[in-house]
Amino acid sequence: MSYFGSTPTEIAFNVAVHIIGIVAFALIIRLISKYDGPDMRTWRIMFYAMIVFIIKKIVGGLAGTGIIYVPSTLFNVVIISMFIYALLVELDYRKNQAGLDDLSSINDTLERINKEL
């Protein structure tokens, strides 16, 4: 008998529970930290993506026991979409922080640099 169980169902359930435990530990560490930056939207989106990941693992554990079945690709698309959105939000924040509010200011900056050269 192995550590995770003897049948594929036990193995799937135990692995899912272990992964959920690791993710829950990471979330607790994240919530305990005192980081309060000027823009927390990116971290909130990533936190929601972690919650979707936990739900995915719970559903995966239940699917291993045969109780429920939901395609994991649905969760994967949601998680990847949230990460892409978080990257775009962070890019927008960095762009606004640098004073590059729109494309015209970028073009003005490039023209000024070209004139100086």
Phi and psi in radians as a Rosetta constraint file:
Dihedral C 1 N 2 CA 2 C 2 CIRCULARHARMONIC -1.528 0.35
Dihedral N 2 CA 2 C 2 N 3 CIRCULARHARMONIC 3.042 0.35
Dihedral C 2 N 3 CA 3 C 3 CIRCULARHARMONIC -1.130 0.35
Dihedral N 3 CA 3 C 3 N 4 CIRCULARHARMONIC -0.660 0.35
Dihedral C 3 N 4 CA 4 C 4 CIRCULARHARMONIC -1.499 0.35
Dihedral N 4 CA 4 C 4 N 5 CIRCULARHARMONIC -0.235 0.35
Dihedral C 4 N 5 CA 5 C 5 CIRCULARHARMONIC 2.306 0.35
Dihedral N 5 CA 5 C 5 N 6 CIRCULARHARMONIC 3.056 0.35
Dihedral C 5 N 6 CA 6 C 6 CIRCULARHARMONIC -1.842 0.35
Dihedral N 6 CA 6 C 6 N 7 CIRCULARHARMONIC -0.494 0.35
Dihedral C 6 N 7 CA 7 C 7 CIRCULARHARMONIC -1.803 0.35
Dihedral N 7 CA 7 C 7 N 8 CIRCULARHARMONIC 2.746 0.35
Dihedral C 7 N 8 CA 8 C 8 CIRCULARHARMONIC -1.020 0.35
Dihedral N 8 CA 8 C 8 N 9 CIRCULARHARMONIC -0.571 0.35
Dihedral C 8 N 9 CA 9 C 9 CIRCULARHARMONIC -1.146 0.35
Dihedral N 9 CA 9 C 9 N 10 CIRCULARHARMONIC -0.787 0.35
Dihedral C 9 N 10 CA 10 C 10 CIRCULARHARMONIC -1.119 0.35
Dihedral N 10 CA 10 C 10 N 11 CIRCULARHARMONIC -0.709 0.35
Dihedral C 10 N 11 CA 11 C 11 CIRCULARHARMONIC -1.103 0.35
Dihedral N 11 CA 11 C 11 N 12 CIRCULARHARMONIC -0.811 0.35
Dihedral C 11 N 12 CA 12 C 12 CIRCULARHARMONIC -1.073 0.35
Dihedral N 12 CA 12 C 12 N 13 CIRCULARHARMONIC -0.760 0.35
Dihedral C 12 N 13 CA 13 C 13 CIRCULARHARMONIC -1.167 0.35
Dihedral N 13 CA 13 C 13 N 14 CIRCULARHARMONIC -0.779 0.35
Dihedral C 13 N 14 CA 14 C 14 CIRCULARHARMONIC -1.188 0.35
Dihedral N 14 CA 14 C 14 N 15 CIRCULARHARMONIC -0.665 0.35
Dihedral C 14 N 15 CA 15 C 15 CIRCULARHARMONIC -1.131 0.35
Dihedral N 15 CA 15 C 15 N 16 CIRCULARHARMONIC -0.747 0.35
Dihedral C 15 N 16 CA 16 C 16 CIRCULARHARMONIC -1.077 0.35
Dihedral N 16 CA 16 C 16 N 17 CIRCULARHARMONIC -0.715 0.35
Dihedral C 16 N 17 CA 17 C 17 CIRCULARHARMONIC -1.137 0.35
Dihedral N 17 CA 17 C 17 N 18 CIRCULARHARMONIC -0.703 0.35
Dihedral C 17 N 18 CA 18 C 18 CIRCULARHARMONIC -1.130 0.35
Dihedral N 18 CA 18 C 18 N 19 CIRCULARHARMONIC -0.738 0.35
Dihedral C 18 N 19 CA 19 C 19 CIRCULARHARMONIC -1.149 0.35
Dihedral N 19 CA 19 C 19 N 20 CIRCULARHARMONIC -0.710 0.35
Dihedral C 19 N 20 CA 20 C 20 CIRCULARHARMONIC -1.074 0.35
Dihedral N 20 CA 20 C 20 N 21 CIRCULARHARMONIC -0.695 0.35
Dihedral C 20 N 21 CA 21 C 21 CIRCULARHARMONIC -1.084 0.35
Dihedral N 21 CA 21 C 21 N 22 CIRCULARHARMONIC -0.743 0.35
Dihedral C 21 N 22 CA 22 C 22 CIRCULARHARMONIC -1.129 0.35
Dihedral N 22 CA 22 C 22 N 23 CIRCULARHARMONIC -0.766 0.35
Dihedral C 22 N 23 CA 23 C 23 CIRCULARHARMONIC -1.157 0.35
Dihedral N 23 CA 23 C 23 N 24 CIRCULARHARMONIC -0.709 0.35
Dihedral C 23 N 24 CA 24 C 24 CIRCULARHARMONIC -1.082 0.35
Dihedral N 24 CA 24 C 24 N 25 CIRCULARHARMONIC -0.706 0.35
Dihedral C 24 N 25 CA 25 C 25 CIRCULARHARMONIC -1.071 0.35
Dihedral N 25 CA 25 C 25 N 26 CIRCULARHARMONIC -0.762 0.35
Dihedral C 25 N 26 CA 26 C 26 CIRCULARHARMONIC -1.116 0.35
Dihedral N 26 CA 26 C 26 N 27 CIRCULARHARMONIC -0.680 0.35
Dihedral C 26 N 27 CA 27 C 27 CIRCULARHARMONIC -1.169 0.35
Dihedral N 27 CA 27 C 27 N 28 CIRCULARHARMONIC -0.673 0.35
Dihedral C 27 N 28 CA 28 C 28 CIRCULARHARMONIC -1.106 0.35
Dihedral N 28 CA 28 C 28 N 29 CIRCULARHARMONIC -0.761 0.35
Dihedral C 28 N 29 CA 29 C 29 CIRCULARHARMONIC -1.057 0.35
Dihedral N 29 CA 29 C 29 N 30 CIRCULARHARMONIC -0.721 0.35
Dihedral C 29 N 30 CA 30 C 30 CIRCULARHARMONIC -1.130 0.35
Dihedral N 30 CA 30 C 30 N 31 CIRCULARHARMONIC -0.707 0.35
Dihedral C 30 N 31 CA 31 C 31 CIRCULARHARMONIC -1.277 0.35
Dihedral N 31 CA 31 C 31 N 32 CIRCULARHARMONIC -0.507 0.35
Dihedral C 31 N 32 CA 32 C 32 CIRCULARHARMONIC -1.289 0.35
Dihedral N 32 CA 32 C 32 N 33 CIRCULARHARMONIC -0.533 0.35
Dihedral C 32 N 33 CA 33 C 33 CIRCULARHARMONIC -1.091 0.35
Dihedral N 33 CA 33 C 33 N 34 CIRCULARHARMONIC 2.638 0.35
Dihedral C 33 N 34 CA 34 C 34 CIRCULARHARMONIC -1.771 0.35
Dihedral N 34 CA 34 C 34 N 35 CIRCULARHARMONIC 0.433 0.35
Dihedral C 34 N 35 CA 35 C 35 CIRCULARHARMONIC -1.263 0.35
Dihedral N 35 CA 35 C 35 N 36 CIRCULARHARMONIC 2.056 0.35
Dihedral C 35 N 36 CA 36 C 36 CIRCULARHARMONIC -2.235 0.35
Dihedral N 36 CA 36 C 36 N 37 CIRCULARHARMONIC 1.427 0.35
Dihedral C 36 N 37 CA 37 C 37 CIRCULARHARMONIC -1.324 0.35
Dihedral N 37 CA 37 C 37 N 38 CIRCULARHARMONIC 3.080 0.35
Dihedral C 37 N 38 CA 38 C 38 CIRCULARHARMONIC -1.174 0.35
Dihedral N 38 CA 38 C 38 N 39 CIRCULARHARMONIC -0.453 0.35
Dihedral C 38 N 39 CA 39 C 39 CIRCULARHARMONIC -2.400 0.35
Dihedral N 39 CA 39 C 39 N 40 CIRCULARHARMONIC 1.877 0.35
Dihedral C 39 N 40 CA 40 C 40 CIRCULARHARMONIC -1.714 0.35
Dihedral N 40 CA 40 C 40 N 41 CIRCULARHARMONIC 0.108 0.35
Dihedral C 40 N 41 CA 41 C 41 CIRCULARHARMONIC -1.035 0.35
Dihedral N 41 CA 41 C 41 N 42 CIRCULARHARMONIC -0.736 0.35
Dihedral C 41 N 42 CA 42 C 42 CIRCULARHARMONIC -1.070 0.35
Dihedral N 42 CA 42 C 42 N 43 CIRCULARHARMONIC -0.766 0.35
Dihedral C 42 N 43 CA 43 C 43 CIRCULARHARMONIC -1.183 0.35
Dihedral N 43 CA 43 C 43 N 44 CIRCULARHARMONIC -0.620 0.35
Dihedral C 43 N 44 CA 44 C 44 CIRCULARHARMONIC -1.138 0.35
Dihedral N 44 CA 44 C 44 N 45 CIRCULARHARMONIC -0.736 0.35
Dihedral C 44 N 45 CA 45 C 45 CIRCULARHARMONIC -1.108 0.35
Dihedral N 45 CA 45 C 45 N 46 CIRCULARHARMONIC -0.720 0.35
Dihedral C 45 N 46 CA 46 C 46 CIRCULARHARMONIC -1.183 0.35
Dihedral N 46 CA 46 C 46 N 47 CIRCULARHARMONIC -0.593 0.35
Dihedral C 46 N 47 CA 47 C 47 CIRCULARHARMONIC -1.108 0.35
Dihedral N 47 CA 47 C 47 N 48 CIRCULARHARMONIC -0.754 0.35
Dihedral C 47 N 48 CA 48 C 48 CIRCULARHARMONIC -1.135 0.35
Dihedral N 48 CA 48 C 48 N 49 CIRCULARHARMONIC -0.635 0.35
Dihedral C 48 N 49 CA 49 C 49 CIRCULARHARMONIC -1.114 0.35
Dihedral N 49 CA 49 C 49 N 50 CIRCULARHARMONIC -0.657 0.35
Dihedral C 49 N 50 CA 50 C 50 CIRCULARHARMONIC -1.141 0.35
Dihedral N 50 CA 50 C 50 N 51 CIRCULARHARMONIC -0.659 0.35
Dihedral C 50 N 51 CA 51 C 51 CIRCULARHARMONIC -1.111 0.35
Dihedral N 51 CA 51 C 51 N 52 CIRCULARHARMONIC -0.729 0.35
Dihedral C 51 N 52 CA 52 C 52 CIRCULARHARMONIC -1.097 0.35
Dihedral N 52 CA 52 C 52 N 53 CIRCULARHARMONIC -0.653 0.35
Dihedral C 52 N 53 CA 53 C 53 CIRCULARHARMONIC -1.102 0.35
Dihedral N 53 CA 53 C 53 N 54 CIRCULARHARMONIC -0.730 0.35
Dihedral C 53 N 54 CA 54 C 54 CIRCULARHARMONIC -1.114 0.35
Dihedral N 54 CA 54 C 54 N 55 CIRCULARHARMONIC -0.746 0.35
Dihedral C 54 N 55 CA 55 C 55 CIRCULARHARMONIC -1.084 0.35
Dihedral N 55 CA 55 C 55 N 56 CIRCULARHARMONIC -0.695 0.35
Dihedral C 55 N 56 CA 56 C 56 CIRCULARHARMONIC -1.050 0.35
Dihedral N 56 CA 56 C 56 N 57 CIRCULARHARMONIC -0.747 0.35
Dihedral C 56 N 57 CA 57 C 57 CIRCULARHARMONIC -1.214 0.35
Dihedral N 57 CA 57 C 57 N 58 CIRCULARHARMONIC -0.639 0.35
Dihedral C 57 N 58 CA 58 C 58 CIRCULARHARMONIC -1.124 0.35
Dihedral N 58 CA 58 C 58 N 59 CIRCULARHARMONIC -0.801 0.35
Dihedral C 58 N 59 CA 59 C 59 CIRCULARHARMONIC -1.129 0.35
Dihedral N 59 CA 59 C 59 N 60 CIRCULARHARMONIC -0.634 0.35
Dihedral C 59 N 60 CA 60 C 60 CIRCULARHARMONIC -1.108 0.35
Dihedral N 60 CA 60 C 60 N 61 CIRCULARHARMONIC -0.698 0.35
Dihedral C 60 N 61 CA 61 C 61 CIRCULARHARMONIC -1.139 0.35
Dihedral N 61 CA 61 C 61 N 62 CIRCULARHARMONIC -0.705 0.35
Dihedral C 61 N 62 CA 62 C 62 CIRCULARHARMONIC -1.198 0.35
Dihedral N 62 CA 62 C 62 N 63 CIRCULARHARMONIC -0.595 0.35
Dihedral C 62 N 63 CA 63 C 63 CIRCULARHARMONIC -1.188 0.35
Dihedral N 63 CA 63 C 63 N 64 CIRCULARHARMONIC -0.577 0.35
Dihedral C 63 N 64 CA 64 C 64 CIRCULARHARMONIC -1.141 0.35
Dihedral N 64 CA 64 C 64 N 65 CIRCULARHARMONIC -0.516 0.35
Dihedral C 64 N 65 CA 65 C 65 CIRCULARHARMONIC -1.543 0.35
Dihedral N 65 CA 65 C 65 N 66 CIRCULARHARMONIC -0.167 0.35
Dihedral C 65 N 66 CA 66 C 66 CIRCULARHARMONIC 1.529 0.35
Dihedral N 66 CA 66 C 66 N 67 CIRCULARHARMONIC 0.184 0.35
Dihedral C 66 N 67 CA 67 C 67 CIRCULARHARMONIC -1.332 0.35
Dihedral N 67 CA 67 C 67 N 68 CIRCULARHARMONIC -0.770 0.35
Dihedral C 67 N 68 CA 68 C 68 CIRCULARHARMONIC -2.519 0.35
Dihedral N 68 CA 68 C 68 N 69 CIRCULARHARMONIC 2.676 0.35
Dihedral C 68 N 69 CA 69 C 69 CIRCULARHARMONIC -2.386 0.35
Dihedral N 69 CA 69 C 69 N 70 CIRCULARHARMONIC 2.105 0.35
Dihedral C 69 N 70 CA 70 C 70 CIRCULARHARMONIC -2.288 0.35
Dihedral N 70 CA 70 C 70 N 71 CIRCULARHARMONIC 2.298 0.35
Dihedral C 70 N 71 CA 71 C 71 CIRCULARHARMONIC -1.033 0.35
Dihedral N 71 CA 71 C 71 N 72 CIRCULARHARMONIC 2.311 0.35
Dihedral C 71 N 72 CA 72 C 72 CIRCULARHARMONIC -1.245 0.35
Dihedral N 72 CA 72 C 72 N 73 CIRCULARHARMONIC -0.329 0.35
Dihedral C 72 N 73 CA 73 C 73 CIRCULARHARMONIC -1.106 0.35
Dihedral N 73 CA 73 C 73 N 74 CIRCULARHARMONIC -0.519 0.35
Dihedral C 73 N 74 CA 74 C 74 CIRCULARHARMONIC -1.060 0.35
Dihedral N 74 CA 74 C 74 N 75 CIRCULARHARMONIC -0.831 0.35
Dihedral C 74 N 75 CA 75 C 75 CIRCULARHARMONIC -1.167 0.35
Dihedral N 75 CA 75 C 75 N 76 CIRCULARHARMONIC -0.676 0.35
Dihedral C 75 N 76 CA 76 C 76 CIRCULARHARMONIC -1.083 0.35
Dihedral N 76 CA 76 C 76 N 77 CIRCULARHARMONIC -0.731 0.35
Dihedral C 76 N 77 CA 77 C 77 CIRCULARHARMONIC -1.117 0.35
Dihedral N 77 CA 77 C 77 N 78 CIRCULARHARMONIC -0.738 0.35
Dihedral C 77 N 78 CA 78 C 78 CIRCULARHARMONIC -1.113 0.35
Dihedral N 78 CA 78 C 78 N 79 CIRCULARHARMONIC -0.787 0.35
Dihedral C 78 N 79 CA 79 C 79 CIRCULARHARMONIC -1.125 0.35
Dihedral N 79 CA 79 C 79 N 80 CIRCULARHARMONIC -0.818 0.35
Dihedral C 79 N 80 CA 80 C 80 CIRCULARHARMONIC -1.112 0.35
Dihedral N 80 CA 80 C 80 N 81 CIRCULARHARMONIC -0.708 0.35
Dihedral C 80 N 81 CA 81 C 81 CIRCULARHARMONIC -1.082 0.35
Dihedral N 81 CA 81 C 81 N 82 CIRCULARHARMONIC -0.698 0.35
Dihedral C 81 N 82 CA 82 C 82 CIRCULARHARMONIC -1.169 0.35
Dihedral N 82 CA 82 C 82 N 83 CIRCULARHARMONIC -0.679 0.35
Dihedral C 82 N 83 CA 83 C 83 CIRCULARHARMONIC -1.153 0.35
Dihedral N 83 CA 83 C 83 N 84 CIRCULARHARMONIC -0.722 0.35
Dihedral C 83 N 84 CA 84 C 84 CIRCULARHARMONIC -1.110 0.35
Dihedral N 84 CA 84 C 84 N 85 CIRCULARHARMONIC -0.750 0.35
Dihedral C 84 N 85 CA 85 C 85 CIRCULARHARMONIC -1.094 0.35
Dihedral N 85 CA 85 C 85 N 86 CIRCULARHARMONIC -0.693 0.35
Dihedral C 85 N 86 CA 86 C 86 CIRCULARHARMONIC -1.094 0.35
Dihedral N 86 CA 86 C 86 N 87 CIRCULARHARMONIC -0.694 0.35
Dihedral C 86 N 87 CA 87 C 87 CIRCULARHARMONIC -1.118 0.35
Dihedral N 87 CA 87 C 87 N 88 CIRCULARHARMONIC -0.710 0.35
Dihedral C 87 N 88 CA 88 C 88 CIRCULARHARMONIC -1.175 0.35
Dihedral N 88 CA 88 C 88 N 89 CIRCULARHARMONIC -0.667 0.35
Dihedral C 88 N 89 CA 89 C 89 CIRCULARHARMONIC -1.119 0.35
Dihedral N 89 CA 89 C 89 N 90 CIRCULARHARMONIC -0.751 0.35
Dihedral C 89 N 90 CA 90 C 90 CIRCULARHARMONIC -1.145 0.35
Dihedral N 90 CA 90 C 90 N 91 CIRCULARHARMONIC -0.687 0.35
Dihedral C 90 N 91 CA 91 C 91 CIRCULARHARMONIC -1.096 0.35
Dihedral N 91 CA 91 C 91 N 92 CIRCULARHARMONIC -0.751 0.35
Dihedral C 91 N 92 CA 92 C 92 CIRCULARHARMONIC -1.101 0.35
Dihedral N 92 CA 92 C 92 N 93 CIRCULARHARMONIC -0.730 0.35
Dihedral C 92 N 93 CA 93 C 93 CIRCULARHARMONIC -1.108 0.35
Dihedral N 93 CA 93 C 93 N 94 CIRCULARHARMONIC -0.783 0.35
Dihedral C 93 N 94 CA 94 C 94 CIRCULARHARMONIC -1.133 0.35
Dihedral N 94 CA 94 C 94 N 95 CIRCULARHARMONIC -0.669 0.35
Dihedral C 94 N 95 CA 95 C 95 CIRCULARHARMONIC -1.128 0.35
Dihedral N 95 CA 95 C 95 N 96 CIRCULARHARMONIC -0.774 0.35
Dihedral C 95 N 96 CA 96 C 96 CIRCULARHARMONIC -1.189 0.35
Dihedral N 96 CA 96 C 96 N 97 CIRCULARHARMONIC -0.586 0.35
Dihedral C 96 N 97 CA 97 C 97 CIRCULARHARMONIC -1.166 0.35
Dihedral N 97 CA 97 C 97 N 98 CIRCULARHARMONIC -0.589 0.35
Dihedral C 97 N 98 CA 98 C 98 CIRCULARHARMONIC -1.430 0.35
Dihedral N 98 CA 98 C 98 N 99 CIRCULARHARMONIC -0.075 0.35
Dihedral C 98 N 99 CA 99 C 99 CIRCULARHARMONIC 1.506 0.35
Dihedral N 99 CA 99 C 99 N 100 CIRCULARHARMONIC 0.225 0.35
Dihedral C 99 N 100 CA 100 C 100 CIRCULARHARMONIC -1.738 0.35
Dihedral N 100 CA 100 C 100 N 101 CIRCULARHARMONIC 1.307 0.35
Dihedral C 100 N 101 CA 101 C 101 CIRCULARHARMONIC -1.254 0.35
Dihedral N 101 CA 101 C 101 N 102 CIRCULARHARMONIC -0.580 0.35
Dihedral C 101 N 102 CA 102 C 102 CIRCULARHARMONIC -2.512 0.35
Dihedral N 102 CA 102 C 102 N 103 CIRCULARHARMONIC 3.084 0.35
Dihedral C 102 N 103 CA 103 C 103 CIRCULARHARMONIC -1.190 0.35
Dihedral N 103 CA 103 C 103 N 104 CIRCULARHARMONIC -0.514 0.35
Dihedral C 103 N 104 CA 104 C 104 CIRCULARHARMONIC -1.130 0.35
Dihedral N 104 CA 104 C 104 N 105 CIRCULARHARMONIC -0.652 0.35
Dihedral C 104 N 105 CA 105 C 105 CIRCULARHARMONIC -1.200 0.35
Dihedral N 105 CA 105 C 105 N 106 CIRCULARHARMONIC -0.533 0.35
Dihedral C 105 N 106 CA 106 C 106 CIRCULARHARMONIC -1.171 0.35
Dihedral N 106 CA 106 C 106 N 107 CIRCULARHARMONIC -0.778 0.35
Dihedral C 106 N 107 CA 107 C 107 CIRCULARHARMONIC -1.107 0.35
Dihedral N 107 CA 107 C 107 N 108 CIRCULARHARMONIC -0.710 0.35
Dihedral C 107 N 108 CA 108 C 108 CIRCULARHARMONIC -1.068 0.35
Dihedral N 108 CA 108 C 108 N 109 CIRCULARHARMONIC -0.736 0.35
Dihedral C 108 N 109 CA 109 C 109 CIRCULARHARMONIC -1.122 0.35
Dihedral N 109 CA 109 C 109 N 110 CIRCULARHARMONIC -0.762 0.35
Dihedral C 109 N 110 CA 110 C 110 CIRCULARHARMONIC -1.131 0.35
Dihedral N 110 CA 110 C 110 N 111 CIRCULARHARMONIC -0.696 0.35
Dihedral C 110 N 111 CA 111 C 111 CIRCULARHARMONIC -1.111 0.35
Dihedral N 111 CA 111 C 111 N 112 CIRCULARHARMONIC -0.720 0.35
Dihedral C 111 N 112 CA 112 C 112 CIRCULARHARMONIC -1.113 0.35
Dihedral N 112 CA 112 C 112 N 113 CIRCULARHARMONIC -0.708 0.35
Dihedral C 112 N 113 CA 113 C 113 CIRCULARHARMONIC -1.151 0.35
Dihedral N 113 CA 113 C 113 N 114 CIRCULARHARMONIC -0.722 0.35
Dihedral C 113 N 114 CA 114 C 114 CIRCULARHARMONIC -1.124 0.35
Dihedral N 114 CA 114 C 114 N 115 CIRCULARHARMONIC -0.639 0.35
Dihedral C 114 N 115 CA 115 C 115 CIRCULARHARMONIC -1.180 0.35
Dihedral N 115 CA 115 C 115 N 116 CIRCULARHARMONIC -0.617 0.35
Dihedral C 115 N 116 CA 116 C 116 CIRCULARHARMONIC -1.231 0.35
Dihedral N 116 CA 116 C 116 N 117 CIRCULARHARMONIC -0.500 0.35
